[in-house]
Amino acid sequence: MANLYLLDKAIGQNGLPIAAQDKGAKVVLIQDGVYLNTGPLQRAGVEVYAVAQDLKKRGLDNGLGSQVKVIDYSQLVDLILTNKVVNFS
């Protein structure tokens, strides 16, 4: 079971370095967290996801690049149920 970090912009910045050091971690960008710089996470090999509805609401319909997997709320629920949640939102 991996750690699943839920990051929004307000305090999500604090979770980025922690998640980057967590081998096997998964990060989901929610709400304004879609604006966070995920470069360090991607270089560390962390799986990064973003919620499609949150991207759309913020005019980021094209996603955040090929390294960030776009998911819907049902996929988010699946990730929450199959991983240990660490919440930075």
Beta strands, then each sheet from edge to edge (+ up, - down):
strand 1: 3-7
strand 2: 26-29
strand 3: 47-51
strand 4: 68-71
strand 5: 84-88
sheet 1: 4+ 3+ 2+ 1+ 5+
end
